[in-house]
Amino acid sequence: MKILIIGAHGSVARWVIEAFLKNTDVNLVLFLRNAKRLERIESLQSPRVQVIEGDATDKDALKKAMQGVNVVYANLAGNLAKMATTIVEAMNENKVERLI
């Protein structure tokens, strides 16, 4: 299983990431605006983790990040209506059906 976590630097998202890495064998795609924010987190230096820099309002970036993903987890703040619309459009185009 592969899970895309949008807004991966958020405090709740970081807790979720740690729980997935410790308690499951799922692969994670971490999507956030500034990937450098995660560089110092040692547990993310795993072959099960891929980090992608991008914006949740950029449908092309989201579509690329969603390739091969089974579930999308959105941990966002800001213009939620715009982000939600873009995420759902990208999910539909990639045939991803599960959003948390």
MOPAC internal coordinates of N, CA, C and O (Angstrom, degrees):
PM7 1SCF
backbone

  N    0.0000 0     0.00 0     0.00 0    0    0    0
  C    1.4566 1     0.00 0     0.00 0    1    0    0
  C    1.5281 1   107.75 1     0.00 0    2    1    0
  O    1.2310 1   121.58 1   -33.25 1    3    2    1
  N    1.3157 1   114.58 1   146.75 1    3    2    1
  C    1.4681 1   121.91 1   179.28 1    5    3    2
  C    1.5237 1   108.48 1  -130.75 1    6    5    3
  O    1.2310 1   121.15 1   -51.17 1    7    6    5
  N    1.3334 1   115.41 1   128.83 1    7    6    5
  C    1.4652 1   121.38 1  -177.65 1    9    7    6
  C    1.5222 1   109.44 1  -119.48 1   10    9    7
  O    1.2310 1   120.86 1   -48.77 1   11   10    9
  N    1.3192 1   115.96 1   131.23 1   11   10    9
  C    1.4574 1   122.75 1   174.17 1   13   11   10
  C    1.5198 1   108.30 1   -95.25 1   14   13   11
  O    1.2310 1   120.55 1   -56.02 1   15   14   13
  N    1.3274 1   116.56 1   123.98 1   15   14   13
  C    1.4601 1   121.11 1   177.40 1   17   15   14
  C    1.5205 1   107.65 1  -109.94 1   18   17   15
  O    1.2310 1   121.13 1   -69.94 1   19   18   17
  N    1.3287 1   115.44 1   110.06 1   19   18   17
  C    1.4665 1   121.95 1   179.84 1   21   19   18
  C    1.5229 1   107.60 1   -92.37 1   22   21   19
  O    1.2310 1   120.87 1   -49.85 1   23   22   21
  N    1.3340 1   115.95 1   130.15 1   23   22   21
  C    1.4654 1   120.12 1  -174.71 1   25   23   22
  C    1.5112 1   109.92 1    83.21 1   26   25   23
  O    1.2310 1   120.63 1  -137.51 1   27   26   25
  N    1.3331 1   116.40 1    42.49 1   27   26   25
  C    1.4626 1   122.41 1  -170.23 1   29   27   26
  C    1.5216 1   114.78 1   -68.15 1   30   29   27
  O    1.2310 1   119.37 1   169.14 1   31   30   29
  N    1.3173 1   118.81 1   -10.86 1   31   30   29
  C    1.4592 1   119.36 1   179.61 1   33   31   30
  C    1.5303 1   112.40 1   -90.36 1   34   33   31
  O    1.2310 1   119.50 1   170.37 1   35   34   33
  N    1.3023 1   118.57 1    -9.63 1   35   34   33
  C    1.4648 1   121.16 1   179.73 1   37   35   34
  C    1.5132 1   111.97 1   -61.35 1   38   37   35
  O    1.2310 1   120.61 1   -26.37 1   39   38   37
  N    1.3191 1   116.44 1   153.63 1   39   38   37
  C    1.4671 1   120.15 1  -175.43 1   41   39   38
  C    1.5320 1   112.12 1   -63.03 1   42   41   39
  O    1.2310 1   119.72 1   139.55 1   43   42   41
  N    1.3177 1   118.13 1   -40.45 1   43   42   41
  C    1.4671 1   119.99 1   178.37 1   45   43   42
  C    1.5222 1   109.69 1   -69.65 1   46   45   43
  O    1.2310 1   120.34 1   138.46 1   47   46   45
  N    1.3086 1   116.96 1   -41.54 1   47   46   45
  C    1.4654 1   120.50 1   179.64 1   49   47   46
  C    1.5215 1   110.93 1   -60.71 1   50   49   47
  O    1.2310 1   120.01 1   139.26 1   51   50   49
  N    1.3187 1   117.58 1   -40.74 1   51   50   49
  C    1.4690 1   119.84 1  -179.77 1   53   51   50
  C    1.5234 1   110.67 1   -64.53 1   54   53   51
  O    1.2310 1   120.11 1   143.36 1   55   54   53
  N    1.3239 1   117.39 1   -36.64 1   55   54   53
  C    1.4603 1   120.34 1   176.06 1   57   55   54
  C    1.5319 1   110.28 1   -65.51 1   58   57   55
  O    1.2310 1   120.60 1   136.31 1   59   58   57
  N    1.3356 1   116.45 1   -43.69 1   59   58   57
  C    1.4745 1   121.82 1   179.15 1   61   59   58
  C    1.5301 1   110.44 1   -61.81 1   62   61   59
  O    1.2310 1   120.44 1   137.26 1   63   62   61
  N    1.3252 1   116.77 1   -42.74 1   63   62   61
  C    1.4711 1   121.36 1   179.26 1   65   63   62
  C    1.5273 1   110.11 1   -59.79 1   66   65   63
  O    1.2310 1   120.30 1   131.80 1   67   66   65
  N    1.3139 1   117.03 1   -48.20 1   67   66   65
  C    1.4670 1   120.91 1   179.60 1   69   67   66
  C    1.5302 1   110.78 1   -60.30 1   70   69   67
  O    1.2310 1   120.34 1   138.08 1   71   70   69
  N    1.3294 1   116.96 1   -41.92 1   71   70   69
  C    1.4676 1   120.29 1   179.60 1   73   71   70
  C    1.5263 1   111.15 1   -63.92 1   74   73   71
  O    1.2310 1   120.00 1   136.43 1   75   74   73
  N    1.3273 1   117.61 1   -43.57 1   75   74   73
  C    1.4668 1   120.37 1   177.70 1   77   75   74
  C    1.5196 1   110.86 1   -61.52 1   78   77   75
  O    1.2310 1   120.00 1   135.89 1   79   78   77
  N    1.3254 1   117.61 1   -44.11 1   79   78   77
  C    1.4616 1   120.35 1  -177.79 1   81   79   78
  C    1.5247 1   112.43 1   -67.43 1   82   81   79
  O    1.2310 1   119.98 1   144.61 1   83   82   81
  N    1.3153 1   117.64 1   -35.39 1   83   82   81
  C    1.4628 1   121.04 1  -178.41 1   85   83   82
  C    1.5227 1   113.01 1   -80.87 1   86   85   83
  O    1.2310 1   120.17 1   145.89 1   87   86   85
  N    1.3481 1   117.28 1   -34.11 1   87   86   85
  C    1.4609 1   120.48 1  -168.02 1   89   87   86
  C    1.5115 1   115.95 1  -112.87 1   90   89   87
  O    1.2310 1   119.70 1   178.32 1   91   90   89
  N    1.3241 1   118.17 1    -1.68 1   91   90   89
  C    1.4640 1   120.44 1  -178.23 1   93   91   90
  C    1.5206 1   109.51 1  -139.29 1   94   93   91
  O    1.2310 1   121.10 1    -1.47 1   95   94   93
  N    1.3199 1   115.51 1   178.53 1   95   94   93
  C    1.4646 1   120.44 1   173.93 1   97   95   94
  C    1.5329 1   110.99 1  -115.75 1   98   97   95
  O    1.2310 1   119.95 1  -161.15 1   99   98   97
  N    1.3334 1   117.70 1    18.85 1   99   98   97
  C    1.4656 1   120.95 1  -179.48 1  101   99   98
  C    1.5244 1   110.84 1   -69.99 1  102  101   99
  O    1.2310 1   121.38 1   -26.23 1  103  102  101
  N    1.3219 1   114.96 1   153.77 1  103  102  101
  C    1.4571 1   122.33 1   173.32 1  105  103  102
  C    1.5200 1   108.05 1   -94.00 1  106  105  103
  O    1.2310 1   120.86 1   -35.82 1  107  106  105
  N    1.3299 1   115.96 1   144.18 1  107  106  105
  C    1.4607 1   121.24 1  -176.74 1  109  107  106
  C    1.5185 1   110.98 1  -120.00 1  110  109  107
  O    1.2310 1   121.29 1   -42.41 1  111  110  109
  N    1.3267 1   115.14 1   137.59 1  111  110  109
  C    1.4570 1   122.21 1   169.61 1  113  111  110
  C    1.5228 1   105.08 1  -112.22 1  114  113  111
  O    1.2310 1   120.78 1   -63.51 1  115  114  113
  N    1.3263 1   116.12 1   116.49 1  115  114  113
  C    1.4628 1   121.55 1  -177.38 1  117  115  114
  C    1.5170 1   108.71 1  -101.26 1  118  117  115
  O    1.2310 1   120.69 1   -60.38 1  119  118  117
  N    1.3269 1   116.28 1   119.62 1  119  118  117
  C    1.4673 1   123.32 1  -174.49 1  121  119  118
  C    1.5220 1   107.98 1  -115.95 1  122  121  119
  O    1.2310 1   120.91 1   -57.63 1  123  122  121
  N    1.3279 1   115.87 1   122.37 1  123  122  121
  C    1.4588 1   120.33 1   179.68 1  125  123  122
  C    1.5191 1   109.81 1  -156.27 1  126  125  123
  O    1.2310 1   120.99 1   -16.97 1  127  126  125
  N    1.3344 1   115.71 1   163.03 1  127  126  125
  C    1.4713 1   120.32 1  -176.84 1  129  127  126
  C    1.5150 1   113.31 1   -68.47 1  130  129  127
  O    1.2310 1   119.83 1   144.02 1  131  130  129
  N    1.3170 1   117.93 1   -35.98 1  131  130  129
  C    1.4602 1   121.16 1  -175.86 1  133  131  130
  C    1.5302 1   108.93 1  -129.51 1  134  133  131
  O    1.2310 1   120.83 1   -83.84 1  135  134  133
  N    1.3205 1   116.03 1    96.16 1  135  134  133
  C    1.4618 1   121.49 1  -175.57 1  137  135  134
  C    1.5230 1   112.88 1   -63.87 1  138  137  135
  O    1.2310 1   119.64 1   156.45 1  139  138  137
  N    1.3115 1   118.30 1   -23.55 1  139  138  137
  C    1.4666 1   121.10 1  -179.77 1  141  139  138
  C    1.5266 1   111.80 1   -62.01 1  142  141  139
  O    1.2310 1   120.49 1   157.44 1  143  142  141
  N    1.3165 1   116.68 1   -22.56 1  143  142  141
  C    1.4726 1   120.23 1   179.37 1  145  143  142
  C    1.5231 1   112.45 1   -62.49 1  146  145  143
  O    1.2310 1   120.56 1   156.80 1  147  146  145
  N    1.3257 1   116.54 1   -23.20 1  147  146  145
  C    1.4666 1   119.89 1  -176.98 1  149  147  146
  C    1.5205 1   113.18 1   -99.62 1  150  149  147
  O    1.2310 1   119.64 1   175.24 1  151  150  149
  N    1.3214 1   118.30 1    -4.76 1  151  150  149
  C    1.4654 1   121.19 1  -174.02 1  153  151  150
  C    1.5153 1   113.73 1   -59.20 1  154  153  151
  O    1.2310 1   119.60 1   146.23 1  155  154  153
  N    1.3042 1   118.37 1   -33.77 1  155  154  153
  C    1.4682 1   121.59 1  -175.06 1  157  155  154
  C    1.5248 1   113.92 1   -85.06 1  158  157  155
  O    1.2310 1   119.95 1   176.47 1  159  158  157
  N    1.3147 1   117.71 1    -3.53 1  159  158  157
  C    1.4711 1   120.42 1  -178.61 1  161  159  158
  C    1.5245 1   108.47 1   -88.08 1  162  161  159
  O    1.2310 1   121.11 1   -75.73 1  163  162  161
  N    1.3223 1   115.48 1   104.27 1  163  162  161
  C    1.4592 1   121.96 1  -171.96 1  165  163  162
  C    1.5246 1   113.70 1   -59.02 1  166  165  163
  O    1.2310 1   119.61 1   141.70 1  167  166  165
  N    1.3107 1   118.34 1   -38.30 1  167  166  165
  C    1.4703 1   120.85 1  -176.79 1  169  167  166
  C    1.5229 1   112.38 1   -64.69 1  170  169  167
  O    1.2310 1   120.16 1   161.92 1  171  170  169
  N    1.3255 1   117.30 1   -18.08 1  171  170  169
  C    1.4646 1   119.72 1  -179.80 1  173  171  170
  C    1.5215 1   112.38 1   -83.38 1  174  173  171
  O    1.2310 1   120.20 1   175.64 1  175  174  173
  N    1.3235 1   117.23 1    -4.36 1  175  174  173
  C    1.4574 1   121.54 1   176.31 1  177  175  174
  C    1.5263 1   107.78 1   -83.60 1  178  177  175
  O    1.2310 1   120.90 1  -114.80 1  179  178  177
  N    1.3087 1   115.89 1    65.20 1  179  178  177
  C    1.4605 1   123.27 1  -174.60 1  181  179  178
  C    1.5242 1   109.52 1  -128.44 1  182  181  179
  O    1.2310 1   119.99 1   -33.90 1  183  182  181
  N    1.3207 1   117.63 1   146.10 1  183  182  181
  C    1.4713 1   119.15 1   175.48 1  185  183  182
  C    1.5314 1   112.46 1   -65.80 1  186  185  183
  O    1.2310 1   120.27 1   167.74 1  187  186  185
  N    1.3335 1   117.09 1   -12.26 1  187  186  185
  C    1.4648 1   121.28 1   178.58 1  189  187  186
  C    1.5145 1   112.63 1   -86.74 1  190  189  187
  O    1.2310 1   119.86 1   178.03 1  191  190  189
  N    1.3410 1   117.87 1    -1.97 1  191  190  189
  C    1.4668 1   122.35 1  -175.07 1  193  191  190
  C    1.5223 1   110.21 1  -118.63 1  194  193  191
  O    1.2310 1   121.48 1   -50.17 1  195  194  193
  N    1.3224 1   114.76 1   129.83 1  195  194  193
  C    1.4652 1   122.22 1   172.66 1  197  195  194
  C    1.5281 1   106.59 1  -121.12 1  198  197  195
  O    1.2310 1   119.98 1   -48.68 1  199  198  197
  N    1.3129 1   117.64 1   131.32 1  199  198  197
  C    1.4622 1   122.29 1   179.76 1  201  199  198
  C    1.5260 1   108.31 1  -109.11 1  202  201  199
  O    1.2310 1   121.17 1   -51.15 1  203  202  201
  N    1.3337 1   115.37 1   128.85 1  203  202  201
  C    1.4683 1   122.13 1   178.76 1  205  203  202
  C    1.5179 1   108.76 1  -126.05 1  206  205  203
  O    1.2310 1   121.23 1   -51.30 1  207  206  205
  N    1.3113 1   115.24 1   128.70 1  207  206  205
  C    1.4581 1   120.79 1   177.47 1  209  207  206
  C    1.5256 1   109.01 1   -89.97 1  210  209  207
  O    1.2310 1   120.90 1   -47.52 1  211  210  209
  N    1.3272 1   115.88 1   132.48 1  211  210  209
  C    1.4559 1   120.34 1  -179.89 1  213  211  210
  C    1.5169 1   111.32 1   179.59 1  214  213  211
  O    1.2310 1   121.36 1    -5.70 1  215  214  213
  N    1.3066 1   114.99 1   174.30 1  215  214  213
  C    1.4613 1   122.67 1  -178.13 1  217  215  214
  C    1.5236 1   109.08 1  -111.63 1  218  217  215
  O    1.2310 1   120.38 1   -40.98 1  219  218  217
  N    1.3121 1   116.87 1   139.02 1  219  218  217
  C    1.4680 1   121.90 1  -177.50 1  221  219  218
  C    1.5259 1   113.54 1   -70.33 1  222  221  219
  O    1.2310 1   119.82 1   177.48 1  223  222  221
  N    1.3245 1   117.95 1    -2.52 1  223  222  221
  C    1.4704 1   120.30 1   174.32 1  225  223  222
  C    1.5259 1   111.39 1  -103.86 1  226  225  223
  O    1.2310 1   119.89 1  -175.82 1  227  226  225
  N    1.3190 1   117.82 1     4.18 1  227  226  225
  C    1.4650 1   123.08 1  -179.92 1  229  227  226
  C    1.5214 1   108.69 1  -100.99 1  230  229  227
  O    1.2310 1   120.58 1   -80.70 1  231  230  229
  N    1.3296 1   116.50 1    99.30 1  231  230  229
  C    1.4588 1   121.04 1  -174.34 1  233  231  230
  C    1.5266 1   112.29 1   -61.74 1  234  233  231
  O    1.2310 1   119.88 1   140.96 1  235  234  233
  N    1.3214 1   117.82 1   -39.04 1  235  234  233
  C    1.4623 1   119.64 1   179.98 1  237  235  234
  C    1.5252 1   111.48 1   -63.15 1  238  237  235
  O    1.2310 1   120.34 1   137.28 1  239  238  237
  N    1.3248 1   116.95 1   -42.72 1  239  238  237
  C    1.4668 1   120.75 1   178.31 1  241  239  238
  C    1.5284 1   110.30 1   -64.30 1  242  241  239
  O    1.2310 1   120.17 1   138.64 1  243  242  241
  N    1.3194 1   117.27 1   -41.36 1  243  242  241
  C    1.4610 1   120.99 1   178.36 1  245  243  242
  C    1.5225 1   111.55 1   -64.97 1  246  245  243
  O    1.2310 1   120.22 1   136.93 1  247  246  245
  N    1.3159 1   117.18 1   -43.07 1  247  246  245
  C    1.4661 1   120.61 1   178.98 1  249  247  246
  C    1.5192 1   110.84 1   -59.49 1  250  249  247
  O    1.2310 1   120.65 1   137.41 1  251  250  249
  N    1.3193 1   116.36 1   -42.59 1  251  250  249
  C    1.4643 1   120.27 1   178.81 1  253  251  250
  C    1.5281 1   110.58 1   -64.42 1  254  253  251
  O    1.2310 1   120.22 1   136.25 1  255  254  253
  N    1.3242 1   117.18 1   -43.75 1  255  254  253
  C    1.4605 1   121.53 1  -179.87 1  257  255  254
  C    1.5231 1   111.76 1   -65.69 1  258  257  255
  O    1.2310 1   119.56 1   152.04 1  259  258  257
  N    1.3251 1   118.45 1   -27.96 1  259  258  257
  C    1.4630 1   122.87 1  -176.31 1  261  259  258
  C    1.5180 1   114.16 1   -83.68 1  262  261  259
  O    1.2310 1   119.47 1   175.35 1  263  262  261
  N    1.2990 1   118.62 1    -4.65 1  263  262  261
  C    1.4612 1   120.20 1  -178.11 1  265  263  262
  C    1.5296 1   110.48 1   -60.78 1  266  265  263
  O    1.2310 1   121.02 1   -57.98 1  267  266  265
  N    1.3118 1   115.65 1   122.02 1  267  266  265
  C    1.4588 1   121.73 1   179.12 1  269  267  266
  C    1.5199 1   115.09 1    78.90 1  270  269  267
  O    1.2310 1   120.11 1  -170.97 1  271  270  269
  N    1.3230 1   117.39 1     9.03 1  271  270  269
  C    1.4664 1   122.37 1  -177.82 1  273  271  270
  C    1.5291 1   110.36 1   -88.05 1  274  273  271
  O    1.2310 1   120.89 1   -37.25 1  275  274  273
  N    1.3423 1   115.90 1   142.75 1  275  274  273
  C    1.4664 1   121.39 1   177.69 1  277  275  274
  C    1.5129 1   112.94 1   -97.77 1  278  277  275
  O    1.2310 1   120.73 1   148.48 1  279  278  277
  N    1.3493 1   116.21 1   -31.52 1  279  278  277
  C    1.4667 1   121.92 1  -175.46 1  281  279  278
  C    1.5193 1   108.89 1  -140.43 1  282  281  279
  O    1.2310 1   121.09 1   -37.90 1  283  282  281
  N    1.3381 1   115.51 1   142.10 1  283  282  281
  C    1.4638 1   121.63 1   173.66 1  285  283  282
  C    1.5164 1   107.89 1  -112.23 1  286  285  283
  O    1.2310 1   121.01 1   -49.88 1  287  286  285
  N    1.3288 1   115.67 1   130.12 1  287  286  285
  C    1.4543 1   122.74 1   174.98 1  289  287  286
  C    1.5278 1   106.39 1  -114.82 1  290  289  287
  O    1.2310 1   119.88 1   -61.25 1  291  290  289
  N    1.3257 1   117.82 1   118.75 1  291  290  289
  C    1.4659 1   121.91 1  -177.72 1  293  291  290
  C    1.5200 1   109.75 1  -107.05 1  294  293  291
  O    1.2310 1   120.81 1   -57.78 1  295  294  293
  N    1.3211 1   116.06 1   122.22 1  295  294  293
  C    1.4541 1   123.61 1   179.67 1  297  295  294
  C    1.5326 1   105.97 1  -123.82 1  298  297  295
  O    1.2310 1   120.64 1   -94.63 1  299  298  297
  N    1.3188 1   116.39 1    85.37 1  299  298  297
  C    1.4585 1   119.97 1  -166.52 1  301  299  298
  C    1.5260 1   113.49 1  -128.01 1  302  301  299
  O    1.2310 1   122.01 1   -19.60 1  303  302  301
  N    1.3165 1   113.75 1   160.40 1  303  302  301
  C    1.4662 1   122.74 1   172.07 1  305  303  302
  C    1.5208 1   106.48 1  -144.70 1  306  305  303
  O    1.2310 1   120.80 1   -24.31 1  307  306  305
  N    1.3122 1   116.07 1   155.69 1  307  306  305
  C    1.4653 1   119.91 1  -179.78 1  309  307  306
  C    1.5137 1   110.70 1   114.33 1  310  309  307
  O    1.2310 1   120.58 1    41.29 1  311  310  309
  N    1.3232 1   116.50 1  -138.71 1  311  310  309
  C    1.4591 1   122.33 1  -178.52 1  313  311  310
  C    1.5290 1   109.38 1   -77.62 1  314  313  311
  O    1.2310 1   121.12 1  -102.41 1  315  314  313
  N    1.3265 1   115.46 1    77.59 1  315  314  313
  C    1.4605 1   120.81 1  -173.25 1  317  315  314
  C    1.5193 1   113.77 1   -62.94 1  318  317  315
  O    1.2310 1   119.86 1   144.33 1  319  318  317
  N    1.3189 1   117.87 1   -35.67 1  319  318  317
  C    1.4656 1   120.23 1  -179.75 1  321  319  318
  C    1.5208 1   110.32 1   -62.36 1  322  321  319
  O    1.2310 1   119.89 1   132.90 1  323  322  321
  N    1.3097 1   117.82 1   -47.10 1  323  322  321
  C    1.4704 1   122.64 1   179.62 1  325  323  322
  C    1.5290 1   110.18 1   -64.08 1  326  325  323
  O    1.2310 1   120.66 1   133.63 1  327  326  325
  N    1.3357 1   116.34 1   -46.37 1  327  326  325
  C    1.4665 1   119.65 1  -179.67 1  329  327  326
  C    1.5249 1   111.18 1   -63.39 1  330  329  327
  O    1.2310 1   120.13 1   135.79 1  331  330  329
  N    1.3163 1   117.35 1   -44.21 1  331  330  329
  C    1.4665 1   120.59 1  -178.87 1  333  331  330
  C    1.5179 1   111.31 1   -61.84 1  334  333  331
  O    1.2310 1   120.50 1   136.37 1  335  334  333
  N    1.3216 1   116.64 1   -43.63 1  335  334  333
  C    1.4634 1   120.49 1   178.64 1  337  335  334
  C    1.5251 1   110.56 1   -60.77 1  338  337  335
  O    1.2310 1   120.56 1   133.46 1  339  338  337
  N    1.3147 1   116.54 1   -46.54 1  339  338  337
  C    1.4662 1   120.86 1  -178.50 1  341  339  338
  C    1.5253 1   111.26 1   -65.21 1  342  341  339
  O    1.2310 1   120.16 1   137.16 1  343  342  341
  N    1.3140 1   117.31 1   -42.84 1  343  342  341
  C    1.4631 1   121.01 1   179.34 1  345  343  342
  C    1.5192 1   110.91 1   -62.40 1  346  345  343
  O    1.2310 1   119.97 1   133.36 1  347  346  345
  N    1.3180 1   117.67 1   -46.64 1  347  346  345
  C    1.4707 1   120.90 1  -178.94 1  349  347  346
  C    1.5317 1   110.49 1   -65.03 1  350  349  347
  O    1.2310 1   119.66 1   140.68 1  351  350  349
  N    1.3210 1   118.26 1   -39.32 1  351  350  349
  C    1.4749 1   120.44 1   176.44 1  353  351  350
  C    1.5218 1   110.60 1   -61.43 1  354  353  351
  O    1.2310 1   120.09 1   134.62 1  355  354  353
  N    1.3290 1   117.44 1   -45.38 1  355  354  353
  C    1.4662 1   121.09 1   178.99 1  357  355  354
  C    1.5283 1   110.92 1   -64.20 1  358  357  355
  O    1.2310 1   120.58 1   140.17 1  359  358  357
  N    1.3251 1   116.50 1   -39.83 1  359  358  357
  C    1.4591 1   120.26 1   177.45 1  361  359  358
  C    1.5208 1   110.93 1   -62.02 1  362  361  359
  O    1.2310 1   120.26 1   134.16 1  363  362  361
  N    1.3184 1   117.10 1   -45.84 1  363  362  361
  C    1.4618 1   120.33 1   179.39 1  365  363  362
  C    1.5256 1   111.19 1   -59.80 1  366  365  363
  O    1.2310 1   120.24 1   137.59 1  367  366  365
  N    1.3126 1   117.14 1   -42.41 1  367  366  365
  C    1.4635 1   121.35 1  -178.81 1  369  367  366
  C    1.5333 1   111.58 1   -68.85 1  370  369  367
  O    1.2310 1   120.17 1   153.66 1  371  370  369
  N    1.3277 1   117.29 1   -26.34 1  371  370  369
  C    1.4737 1   121.63 1   178.19 1  373  371  370
  C    1.5271 1   112.38 1   -99.20 1  374  373  371
  O    1.2310 1   120.51 1  -177.69 1  375  374  373
  N    1.3277 1   116.63 1     2.31 1  375  374  373
  C    1.4536 1   122.29 1  -179.69 1  377  375  374
  C    1.5347 1   113.07 1    57.40 1  378  377  375
  O    1.2310 1   121.34 1  -140.69 1  379  378  377
  N    1.3332 1   115.04 1    39.31 1  379  378  377
  C    1.4585 1   121.93 1   173.69 1  381  379  378
  C    1.5207 1   106.55 1   -96.43 1  382  381  379
  O    1.2310 1   120.38 1   -53.58 1  383  382  381
  N    1.3297 1   116.88 1   126.42 1  383  382  381
  C    1.4595 1   120.47 1  -170.83 1  385  383  382
  C    1.5153 1   115.02 1  -106.80 1  386  385  383
  O    1.2310 1   118.97 1   166.86 1  387  386  385
  N    1.3207 1   119.57 1   -13.14 1  387  386  385
  C    1.4647 1   120.41 1  -173.74 1  389  387  386
  C    1.5172 1   110.93 1  -111.69 1  390  389  387
  O    1.2310 1   121.15 1   -55.01 1  391  390  389
  N    1.3363 1   115.41 1   124.99 1  391  390  389
  C    1.4601 1   123.14 1   179.32 1  393  391  390
  C    1.5214 1   109.17 1  -128.58 1  394  393  391
  O    1.2310 1   121.43 1   -50.48 1  395  394  393
  N    1.3097 1   114.87 1   129.52 1  395  394  393
  C    1.4668 1   120.80 1   175.52 1  397  395  394
  C    1.5050 1   107.12 1  -114.85 1  398  397  395
  O    1.2310 1   120.10 1   180.00 1  399  398  397

